[in-house]
Amino acid sequence: METEAAAQAIEALIENYSKLVFHVIYGLTGHFEESQDLTQDTFLNAFRGIDAARAASGAQFQAKPWLLTIAVNTVRMAQRRQRTRRFISFADLQPELEGSGSATAEPPVYEQIQQAGDMETIIAERDAVSRCLQRLPRALCAPLLLSIVAGFSSGEIADMLGLKEATVRQRLVRARKHFQRLYAQECGEHLVELATQSRASVSRSRDHRLHRPAALVPAGV
């Protein structure tokens, strides 16, 4: 009976928070397929632990912060396993594979398109956000995502990450400043690229007009 109740509770959590959990996890990993797998792992871990969590917290049980805590911890465990596998693989196989490397796939867009618009601009902005998040230190990225994406307060984030609230506030300030600096750099690079492309397009158009065949030049020009 408890298993049935837990399953119903998890179904409700999936319906209410699956997109939020995925966005937070994707912000931490930058990999779409891995984020899908870790989202599933998060809800599986939630299913296994929801009865105990409810019993421990009683009427004060809050599903959203509890679930996002599981999501962050699931990502951390996966990243630890990946670092261990990379270390073992490098240590064991370096003599045979020295000089070889595997191509790293470009991370996909950060979040689902919410409305129609300039598709090129939307994708460029989302890619820029994703790159900025991946360049943030891990200690700053998680609090920022939990604050901006999930909407938690600094006190709630402190409880979720096992930190003091003052520490979370300091990290949020640093994270926002760091992200703004990275995003400004990304946007600057995009603006330079777009300006260069625009100038090249105008130059090609001018050259085309100057070199049009005489038959195409209007009379009197």
N, C-alpha and C positions, 0 to 999 in steps of 0.2 A: 504493500500500500504506500509506503514511504517512497519507493522507487517511482510509482505512478505520479505521486504528488510532485516529486522532484522533476520528472519529465515535463509535466505541465508548466511548472515554474520556469524551466529553461526555455520552453517554447515561447513563453511570454517575453522572456529576456531577449531571445533571438529576434522576435518581431519588433521590439522596441529599440534595441541597441546594437543590432548586428552591423549596421552601416557605421555607427560611431566607433565600435570596436575595431572594425577594419581600417578606418581612416587613421586612428591612433597607431595601430600596429604598422600600417604602411608608412606613416611618418617616421617611425623608428627604424624600419628596415630598408625602405626604398625599392622593394622588390614585390611585384604584384602577386605572382604565384605563391611565393613564400608567405606573404601576408594572408592570402586565402587559407593556406594550411594552418598557419598560427591562429587565425580566427576560429577555425574549427577546433583546434586544440584548446583554445580558451574556453569555449562553451562545453567541451568535454570535461575539462577540469572543473568548470563551474557545476556541471551535473553531479560530479563525484563529491563535491564539497558543500553544496548548498544546504543540505539538511543540517550538517554540523555547524555551518555558519549561522543559520537561523536559530538553532538551539542555543548557541553561545551568545548571540546578540539580543535575542528575544524581540520585543516590540521595537527596539532601536535599529533593527537590521535595515540597511540601505543598500538596495541591489546595485544601483549604478556605480558608486565608488568601489564597492566590493568586486564587481565584475571587471572594472578597469584596472584594479590592482592585479587581478589574475592575468589580464592581458599584458600588462607591463612585465610582470614576473615571467610569463611564458616567453616573451621576446628575449628577456635576459638569459634565461636558461638555454634557449636555442642559440643565441650568440656565443655563450660559453662553450657549448658543444661544437660549434663551427670553428672557434678559435683552437680548440683542442685537436680537432681533426686536421686543420691546416698545419698546426705545429708538427703533429706526428707525420703527416704526409711529407712535409718539407724535410724533416730530419731523416726520414727513411729513404726518400726517393731522390733527393737532391743530386747525388752522384750520377744517377742514370739520366735525370731529366734536366740537368743544368743547362740553362740557356733557353729552355722552352717555357712557354707561358700560355695561359688560356685567356681568350678575349672576354672582357667583362661587358655584359649586355647593358645597354643604356636603360636606366630605370624608366618605367612607364610614367604616365601622368599621375599627379598626386591625388586628385579627387574627381568624382563624377561631374560631368558638365551639367550645370543646373539650368541653364537657359540658352537659347539660341543667340548667336552673335558672330563676331569675327572669329572664325574657327582658328585661323593661324595665330591670332593674338592670344586667344584663350589657352591654346596648347602651349605656346611659348611662355606665358605667365605661369602656368601650372608646372611646367618643366623647371622653370627658374626657382619656384618655391621648393620643389623636390630636391634640387641640387643644394639649395641653401640649408635645408634641414639636414641633409646628409653630411654637410660640412660643419654643423654645430657639434660641439663636444657632447657625448652621451649624457653627462650630468646636467646639461642645460636643455637638451632636446626633449626629454620626457616631461619635465615640469611645464615647458612651453606648450607642448601638445595637449597636456591635461588641462591647462588653463584656457588656451584659445579654442581648441577643437571641442573638448568635452565640457568646458564651462565650469570647472571646479574652482573653488576658492583656494587661497594659499594654505589655509588651515586644513582643508580636505586633502589637498595634495601632500601636505606634510604627513598626515596620517597614512596615506596610501603608500608613500615611499619610505616611511620610517625616518623622517627627518624633522628637525625643528622648523617651526613656521617661519622664523626669522631667516633661516637658511634658504628656505623655498623662495621667500620674497627677494633675497639677494640674487638667487639664481635666475628668477624671472626677469629681474632688471637687466642682468648681464645677458640673458638669452635674447631679450627683445633688442637690446643695443647691437649685439653680435649679428642677429638675424637681419636687422635693418641695414647694417653695414654690408653684409654679404648680398642682400637683395639689391641694394643700390649699385653694387659692383656688377651684378648680373644684368640689371636693367640698363646700366651704362653700356655694357658690351652689346646688348641687343640693339640699343639706339644707334650705336656706331655702325653696326652691321646694316641696320635698316637704312640709315642715312647714306651709307656707301652704295647700297643696292639702288636707292632712289637716284643718286647722282649718276650712277652708271646707266640707269634706264633713261634719264633725261638726256645724257650725252649721246646714247645710241639713237634716241629719237631725233635729236638735232642733226646728227651726222646723216641720218636717213633722209631728212628733209633737204639738206645741202647737196646730197648726191642723187636726188631723184632724176630720172630721165627727163629730157626736155619735154617730151610729150605729156608728162604728168604735171608740169609746172603751169599754174594758171596764167592766162594771158595777162600781160602788164606787170608781171613779177620780174 
